[in-house]
């Protein structure tokens, strides 16, 4: 019979059977909304089911149940994380003291070999021995790319402060 009411492969109800509408409330939500009356130390108080389960877990952990202990530790970690997220710890102020002392820089240059002591000036004593910049350090400074043009005064200062200025290879256009 080809002359039927419905053609092959098509239903009489194109939208299909309506699905059951379920509420968004799970069975756990219904149970957890209830309250329990608990007697502790002779006093009665109301607890939610969730609080009652937590209390039982704490008591089982105190009795030595390893599973309960793990669960309590997880609850503590979650609580600590939530508290830290809500109220992050305030950073402790750091007290900084900056000491500006040329002797510190001089000592660093001596340790690194960037400078050495020169000849003592007239008058004597170790404090009269000026620092002289190592020739290699001065050469690196005057040979670096992108340097500014050296004027006559800069050249004089370099020659006065370098340990062996005669060994310096000056770039073209040094300013003299």
C-alpha positions as CSV (number, residue, x, y, z in Angstrom):
1,X,0.0,0.0,0.0
2,X,1.7,3.1,-1.2
3,X,-1.2,5.4,-0.6
4,X,-0.7,5.6,3.2
5,X,-1.2,8.7,5.3
6,X,2.5,9.0,6.2
7,X,5.4,8.8,3.7
8,X,8.2,6.3,4.4
9,X,10.8,7.7,6.8
10,X,8.7,10.6,8.2
11,X,6.8,10.6,11.4
12,X,3.4,12.0,12.0
13,X,4.9,14.1,14.8
14,X,7.9,16.0,13.4
15,X,9.0,17.5,16.8
16,X,9.0,14.0,18.3
17,X,8.0,13.0,21.8
18,X,8.5,15.9,24.4
19,X,11.2,15.2,26.9
20,X,10.5,15.0,30.5
21,X,11.2,18.2,32.3
22,X,13.3,17.5,35.4
23,X,13.9,20.1,38.1
24,X,17.5,21.3,38.5
25,X,17.5,20.1,42.0
26,X,19.4,16.8,42.6
27,X,18.6,14.3,45.4
28,X,21.7,15.5,47.2
29,X,20.4,19.1,47.3
30,X,17.1,17.9,48.7
31,X,18.9,15.9,51.5
32,X,21.5,18.7,52.2
33,X,18.8,21.3,52.7
34,X,17.4,19.3,55.7
35,X,18.5,19.9,59.2
36,X,19.3,17.5,62.0
37,X,19.1,18.0,65.7
38,X,22.3,16.9,67.3
39,X,23.1,16.6,71.0
40,X,26.7,17.5,71.9
41,X,27.9,17.7,75.5
42,X,24.3,17.8,76.7
43,X,23.3,20.7,74.4
44,X,21.0,20.3,71.4
45,X,21.7,22.2,68.3
46,X,20.5,22.3,64.7
47,X,22.9,21.2,61.9
48,X,22.5,20.8,58.2
49,X,23.1,17.4,56.8
50,X,26.4,18.6,55.3
51,X,27.6,19.9,58.7
52,X,26.5,16.6,60.3
53,X,28.5,14.6,57.8
54,X,31.6,16.8,58.4
55,X,31.2,16.3,62.1
56,X,31.1,12.5,61.7
57,X,34.1,12.6,59.4
58,X,36.0,14.6,62.0
59,X,35.1,12.1,64.7
60,X,36.1,9.2,62.5
61,X,39.4,10.9,61.8
62,X,40.0,11.4,65.5
63,X,39.4,7.7,66.0
64,X,42.1,6.9,63.5
65,X,40.3,6.2,60.2
66,X,42.9,6.8,57.5
67,X,40.2,7.6,54.9
68,X,38.6,10.1,57.2
69,X,41.9,11.7,58.0
70,X,42.6,12.1,54.2
71,X,39.2,13.6,53.8
72,X,39.7,16.0,56.7
73,X,43.1,17.1,55.3
74,X,41.5,17.8,51.9
75,X,38.8,19.9,53.6
76,X,41.4,21.8,55.4
77,X,43.4,22.5,52.2
78,X,40.2,23.7,50.4
79,X,39.4,26.0,53.3
80,X,42.9,27.4,53.4
81,X,42.9,28.0,49.7
82,X,39.5,29.7,49.9
83,X,40.7,31.9,52.8
84,X,43.9,32.8,50.9
85,X,41.9,33.7,47.8
86,X,39.5,35.8,49.8
87,X,42.1,37.5,52.0
88,X,45.5,37.2,50.4
89,X,48.4,37.7,52.8
90,X,49.8,41.2,52.9
91,X,53.4,41.4,51.8
92,X,55.7,42.4,54.6
93,X,57.5,45.7,53.9
94,X,61.1,45.3,53.0
95,X,63.5,47.7,54.6
96,X,66.2,48.7,52.1
97,X,69.3,50.6,53.1
98,X,71.4,51.9,50.3
99,X,74.9,52.9,51.1
100,X,76.5,55.2,48.7
101,X,80.2,54.7,49.2
102,X,82.8,55.1,46.5
103,X,85.0,52.7,48.3
104,X,82.5,49.9,47.6
105,X,82.8,50.5,43.9
106,X,86.5,50.8,44.1
107,X,86.7,47.4,45.9
108,X,84.5,45.8,43.3
109,X,86.7,47.1,40.5
110,X,89.8,45.8,42.2
111,X,88.2,42.4,42.8
112,X,87.1,42.1,39.2
113,X,90.5,43.3,37.8
114,X,88.9,46.3,36.1
115,X,91.2,48.6,38.1
116,X,94.4,48.4,40.1
117,X,96.4,50.8,42.3
118,X,98.7,53.3,40.7
119,X,101.8,54.9,42.1
120,X,101.5,56.6,45.5
121,X,101.2,60.3,45.3
122,X,103.6,62.6,47.2
123,X,102.7,62.6,50.8
124,X,102.7,58.8,51.2
125,X,100.3,56.3,52.7
126,X,98.0,53.7,51.1
127,X,95.2,56.2,50.8
128,X,97.3,58.3,48.3
129,X,97.5,55.4,45.8
130,X,94.9,56.3,43.1
131,X,93.1,53.7,41.1
132,X,94.1,53.2,37.5
133,X,91.7,51.6,35.0
134,X,93.0,48.4,33.4
135,X,94.1,49.0,29.8
136,X,91.8,46.2,28.5
137,X,88.7,47.7,30.2
138,X,89.4,51.2,28.8
139,X,90.0,49.7,25.3
140,X,86.7,47.9,25.5
141,X,84.9,51.1,26.5
142,X,86.4,53.3,23.7
143,X,86.0,50.6,21.0
144,X,82.4,49.7,21.6
145,X,80.0,50.3,18.7
146,X,77.6,53.2,18.9
147,X,79.9,55.2,21.2
148,X,79.7,59.0,21.2
149,X,82.5,61.0,19.7
150,X,85.3,61.6,22.2
151,X,86.2,65.2,22.7
152,X,89.7,66.4,23.8
153,X,88.7,66.6,27.5
154,X,87.4,63.0,27.5
155,X,90.6,61.8,25.8
156,X,92.7,63.6,28.5
157,X,90.7,62.0,31.3
158,X,91.1,58.6,29.8
159,X,94.8,59.0,29.4
160,X,95.1,60.2,33.0
161,X,93.1,57.4,34.5
162,X,94.3,54.4,32.5
163,X,97.1,52.3,33.8
164,X,99.0,52.2,30.5
165,X,97.5,54.7,28.1
166,X,100.3,54.2,25.5
167,X,98.9,50.8,24.6
168,X,95.4,52.1,23.8
169,X,94.4,51.8,20.1
170,X,92.2,54.9,19.5
171,X,89.3,54.8,17.1
172,X,89.4,57.2,14.2
173,X,88.1,60.7,15.0
174,X,89.0,60.5,18.7
175,X,88.8,64.2,19.0
176,X,92.4,65.4,18.9
